Amino acid sequence: MAAHAHESNTKRIWIVLAILSVITAVEVVLGIYKPEALHLSSVLGTSLLNWLFIILTIVKAYYITWAFMHMEGEKTWFRRSVVWTAVFLICYLVTLVLIEGGYLFDTLAPLVKW
């Protein structure tokens, strides 16, 4: 048997931590300040701010899958089957939440003071 050299992943872990921290910090800052240009504009049934949160969350989920499930070392077909299945499932669930949320808002608007 050939000896397998162990490589340190410390640098890679710090890079992943930095990228995920920056994305999370952007989400937190946008959630606290809620810029009116993003919050009050409507695109495809919800605000641009909500779409930005959805996209950033999908990017974080993709990067976590890529880094911590070690997808970069797998075969292309396997990477695509894992990652794209998750992406399509997330998009489907987001669509359902937006449709149902819009329905509840329209239905309860006369009854509840938002």
Backbone as JSON, one array per atom type, in Angstrom:
{
  "sequence": "MAAHAHESNTKRIWIVLAILSVITAVEVVLGIYKPEALHLSSVLGTSLLNWLFIILTIVKAYYITWAFMHMEGEKTWFRRSVVWTAVFLICYLVTLVLIEGGYLFDTLAPLVKW",
  "N": [[0.83, -1.18, 0.0], [0.43, 2.19, -0.75], [1.63, 5.09, 0.85], [-0.49, 7.52, 2.15], [-0.52, 10.92, 1.96], [-1.31, 13.3, 4.38], [-3.08, 16.24, 4.13], [-3.2, 19.53, 5.39], [-6.15, 21.27, 6.1], [-6.57, 23.74, 7.1], [-6.29, 26.39, 6.08], [-8.21, 26.37, 4.06], [-10.56, 25.97, 5.55], [-10.67, 28.39, 6.97], [-11.05, 30.16, 4.85], [-13.56, 29.34, 3.91], [-15.06, 29.9, 6.2], [-14.76, 32.7, 6.24], [-16.05, 33.5, 3.82], [-18.7, 32.56, 4.22], [-19.29, 34.02, 6.51], [-19.21, 36.67, 5.58], [-21.36, 36.66, 3.74], [-23.46, 36.1, 5.52], [-23.26, 38.35, 7.2], [-23.97, 40.38, 5.4], [-26.64, 39.64, 4.94], [-27.68, 40.03, 7.54], [-27.26, 42.81, 7.95], [-28.83, 43.87, 5.87], [-31.29, 42.91, 6.75], [-31.63, 44.32, 9.13], [-31.56, 47.07, 8.42], [-33.29, 47.29, 6.2], [-33.5, 48.51, 3.36], [-35.43, 50.96, 1.7], [-35.66, 51.05, -1.08], [-35.25, 48.43, -1.81], [-37.04, 47.05, -0.19], [-39.65, 48.03, -0.61], [-40.16, 47.68, -3.29], [-41.64, 45.57, -5.77], [-41.19, 42.39, -7.11], [-42.05, 39.76, -9.08], [-44.12, 39.04, -7.28], [-43.16, 39.39, -4.68], [-41.06, 41.31, -2.45], [-38.03, 42.91, -3.56], [-36.04, 42.73, -1.69], [-36.7, 40.38, -0.29], [-36.24, 38.53, -2.36], [-33.5, 38.86, -2.6], [-32.62, 37.87, -0.12], [-33.42, 35.19, -0.42], [-31.83, 34.35, -2.6], [-29.23, 34.74, -1.54], [-29.32, 32.9, 0.56], [-29.58, 30.48, -0.84], [-27.13, 30.5, -2.16], [-25.41, 30.28, 0.05], [-26.18, 27.73, 1.0], [-25.44, 26.15, -1.2], [-22.66, 26.58, -1.21], [-21.94, 25.54, 1.29], [-22.61, 22.86, 0.89], [-20.83, 22.3, -1.19], [-18.31, 22.74, 0.02], [-18.23, 21.4, 2.6], [-19.27, 18.89, 2.17], [-17.47, 17.98, 0.47], [-17.67, 18.16, -2.37], [-16.19, 19.1, -4.51], [-14.29, 17.25, -5.17], [-15.58, 15.11, -6.25], [-17.12, 13.1, -8.86], [-18.41, 14.59, -11.86], [-21.11, 14.04, -12.61], [-22.17, 13.09, -10.19], [-21.85, 15.28, -8.48], [-23.57, 17.13, -9.73], [-26.02, 15.78, -9.5], [-26.47, 15.78, -6.73], [-26.22, 18.52, -5.91], [-27.86, 20.02, -7.74], [-30.33, 18.81, -7.36], [-30.9, 19.6, -4.74], [-30.97, 22.39, -5.11], [-33.17, 22.7, -6.9], [-35.19, 21.65, -5.27], [-35.19, 23.5, -3.15], [-35.92, 25.83, -4.56], [-38.5, 25.08, -5.36], [-39.79, 24.81, -2.86], [-39.56, 27.45, -1.93], [-41.14, 28.75, -3.81], [-43.67, 27.66, -3.18], [-43.97, 28.67, -0.56], [-44.03, 31.43, -1.05], [-46.34, 31.65, -2.65], [-48.37, 30.69, -0.93], [-48.01, 32.45, 1.22], [-48.64, 34.9, 0.03], [-51.33, 34.41, -0.54], [-52.41, 34.11, 2.07], [-51.87, 36.66, 3.08], [-53.46, 38.26, 1.39], [-55.96, 37.24, 2.04], [-56.24, 37.59, 4.82], [-55.85, 40.3, 5.12], [-58.05, 42.18, 5.34], [-58.85, 41.61, 7.92], [-56.78, 41.77, 9.76], [-54.6, 44.1, 11.24], [-51.79, 45.05, 9.74]],
  "CA": [[0.0, 0.0, 0.0], [1.15, 3.45, -0.81], [1.3, 5.99, 1.96], [-1.33, 8.66, 1.75], [-0.1, 12.12, 2.68], [-2.42, 14.07, 4.95], [-2.91, 17.68, 3.91], [-3.92, 20.37, 6.33], [-7.21, 22.06, 5.49], [-6.8, 24.91, 7.94], [-6.48, 27.57, 5.23], [-9.49, 26.21, 3.38], [-11.61, 26.18, 6.54], [-10.74, 29.83, 7.25], [-11.63, 30.8, 3.67], [-14.99, 29.02, 3.95], [-15.61, 30.69, 7.3], [-14.79, 34.11, 5.83], [-17.08, 33.68, 2.8], [-20.01, 32.39, 4.84], [-19.48, 35.13, 7.44], [-19.52, 37.88, 4.8], [-22.73, 36.53, 3.23], [-24.35, 36.23, 6.67], [-23.23, 39.75, 7.63], [-24.78, 41.13, 4.43], [-28.04, 39.34, 5.24], [-28.07, 40.67, 8.81], [-27.32, 44.26, 7.75], [-30.03, 44.14, 5.07], [-32.46, 42.64, 7.59], [-31.77, 45.37, 10.14], [-31.83, 48.38, 7.83], [-34.37, 47.18, 5.21], [-33.51, 49.67, 2.45], [-36.75, 51.15, 1.1], [-35.61, 50.74, -2.51], [-35.38, 46.98, -1.94], [-38.17, 46.54, 0.59], [-40.95, 48.47, -1.11], [-40.36, 47.32, -4.69], [-42.2, 44.23, -5.91], [-40.74, 41.63, -8.28], [-42.62, 38.41, -9.07], [-44.99, 38.79, -6.16], [-42.58, 39.7, -3.38], [-40.12, 42.44, -2.53], [-36.68, 42.63, -4.03], [-35.28, 42.34, -0.51], [-36.95, 38.95, -0.07], [-35.51, 37.77, -3.39], [-32.07, 38.91, -2.26], [-32.42, 36.9, 0.97], [-33.56, 33.84, -0.97], [-30.65, 34.07, -3.41], [-28.08, 34.6, -0.66], [-29.47, 31.64, 1.29], [-29.26, 29.39, -1.77], [-25.68, 30.55, -2.36], [-24.79, 29.7, 1.25], [-26.44, 26.29, 1.01], [-24.61, 25.56, -2.24], [-21.26, 26.62, -0.8], [-21.78, 24.59, 2.39], [-22.59, 21.54, 0.26], [-19.6, 22.18, -1.97], [-17.12, 22.71, 0.87], [-18.23, 20.46, 3.71], [-19.55, 17.55, 1.67], [-16.33, 17.7, -0.41], [-18.19, 17.93, -3.71], [-15.25, 19.46, -5.56], [-13.48, 16.09, -5.54], [-16.43, 14.04, -6.78], [-17.35, 13.09, -10.31], [-19.32, 15.65, -12.28], [-22.51, 13.59, -12.56], [-22.59, 12.99, -8.8], [-21.99, 16.67, -7.98], [-24.79, 17.71, -10.29], [-27.21, 15.12, -8.96], [-26.67, 16.21, -5.34], [-26.39, 19.97, -5.79], [-29.01, 20.53, -8.48], [-31.54, 18.33, -6.7], [-31.14, 20.49, -3.6], [-31.33, 23.72, -5.62], [-34.53, 22.65, -7.4], [-36.08, 21.46, -4.13], [-35.28, 24.78, -2.45], [-36.71, 26.73, -5.4], [-39.88, 24.62, -5.28], [-40.31, 25.17, -1.54], [-39.68, 28.91, -1.88], [-42.32, 29.09, -4.6], [-44.85, 27.34, -2.38], [-44.08, 29.61, 0.56], [-44.44, 32.74, -1.58], [-47.74, 31.58, -3.09], [-49.24, 30.58, 0.25], [-47.9, 33.69, 1.99], [-49.43, 35.9, -0.67], [-52.75, 34.08, -0.34], [-52.77, 34.44, 3.44], [-51.86, 38.12, 3.21], [-54.65, 38.8, 0.72], [-57.16, 36.78, 2.73], [-56.32, 38.14, 6.17], [-55.62, 41.75, 5.13], [-59.18, 42.95, 5.91], [-59.11, 41.23, 9.31], [-55.62, 42.01, 10.62], [-53.86, 45.33, 10.98], [-50.39, 44.69, 9.55]],
  "C": [[0.87, 1.24, 0.0], [0.7, 4.33, 0.34], [0.51, 7.18, 1.42], [-0.95, 9.86, 2.61], [-1.34, 12.89, 3.15], [-2.13, 15.55, 4.76], [-3.75, 18.44, 4.93], [-4.93, 21.22, 5.57], [-7.5, 23.33, 6.27], [-7.08, 26.16, 7.11], [-7.85, 27.53, 4.55], [-10.66, 26.47, 4.33], [-11.77, 27.66, 6.86], [-11.36, 30.58, 6.08], [-13.14, 30.57, 3.64], [-15.68, 29.83, 5.04], [-15.76, 32.17, 6.9], [-15.92, 34.36, 4.82], [-18.47, 33.58, 3.4], [-20.31, 33.52, 5.82], [-19.86, 36.42, 6.71], [-20.96, 37.82, 4.28], [-23.74, 36.71, 4.36], [-24.41, 37.67, 7.17], [-24.06, 40.63, 6.69], [-26.26, 40.9, 4.7], [-28.51, 40.04, 6.51], [-28.21, 42.18, 8.63], [-28.56, 44.63, 6.92], [-31.29, 43.91, 5.87], [-32.7, 43.71, 8.63], [-32.21, 46.68, 9.5], [-32.99, 48.39, 6.83], [-34.42, 48.4, 4.29], [-34.85, 49.76, 1.71], [-36.77, 50.79, -0.37], [-35.76, 49.24, -2.73], [-36.65, 46.45, -1.29], [-39.53, 46.87, -0.02], [-41.18, 48.17, -2.59], [-40.82, 45.87, -4.78], [-41.73, 43.6, -7.22], [-41.27, 40.21, -8.13], [-43.37, 38.09, -7.78], [-44.42, 39.04, -4.78], [-41.54, 40.8, -3.55], [-38.75, 41.98, -3.03], [-35.78, 42.21, -2.88], [-35.47, 40.86, -0.19], [-36.22, 38.1, -1.09], [-34.02, 37.75, -3.1], [-31.75, 37.93, -1.13], [-32.47, 35.47, 0.45], [-32.32, 33.45, -1.76], [-29.42, 33.88, -2.53], [-28.14, 33.3, 0.16], [-29.15, 30.45, 0.41], [-27.76, 29.35, -2.03], [-24.96, 29.94, -1.16], [-24.98, 28.19, 1.3], [-25.58, 25.57, -0.02], [-23.15, 25.5, -1.79], [-20.99, 25.67, 0.37], [-21.73, 23.17, 1.84], [-21.28, 21.31, -0.46], [-18.38, 21.98, -1.06], [-17.13, 21.57, 1.87], [-18.64, 19.04, 3.31], [-18.49, 17.13, 0.64], [-16.76, 17.37, -1.84], [-17.18, 18.26, -4.81], [-14.4, 18.28, -6.01], [-14.27, 14.95, -6.14], [-16.56, 14.14, -8.29], [-18.46, 14.09, -10.65], [-20.78, 15.22, -12.17], [-23.02, 13.51, -11.14], [-22.78, 14.37, -8.18], [-23.3, 17.27, -8.45], [-26.04, 17.09, -9.69], [-27.49, 15.56, -7.53], [-27.03, 17.7, -5.28], [-27.65, 20.46, -6.51], [-30.33, 20.02, -7.92], [-31.89, 19.24, -5.53], [-31.6, 21.87, -4.07], [-32.78, 23.72, -6.13], [-35.53, 22.46, -6.27], [-36.27, 22.77, -3.36], [-36.12, 25.77, -3.25], [-38.2, 26.37, -5.36], [-40.51, 25.03, -3.95], [-40.49, 26.67, -1.39], [-40.91, 29.36, -2.66], [-43.6, 28.82, -3.83], [-45.05, 28.32, -1.24], [-44.55, 30.98, 0.08], [-45.9, 32.73, -2.02], [-48.67, 31.55, -1.9], [-49.18, 31.85, 1.11], [-48.7, 34.81, 1.36], [-50.92, 35.68, -0.5], [-53.21, 34.46, 1.07], [-52.82, 35.95, 3.66], [-53.11, 38.72, 2.59], [-55.93, 38.43, 1.47], [-57.33, 37.45, 4.09], [-56.17, 39.65, 6.24], [-56.81, 42.54, 5.69], [-59.36, 42.72, 7.42], [-57.99, 41.63, 10.27], [-54.98, 43.33, 10.24], [-52.38, 44.99, 10.92], [-49.55, 45.84, 10.0]]
}
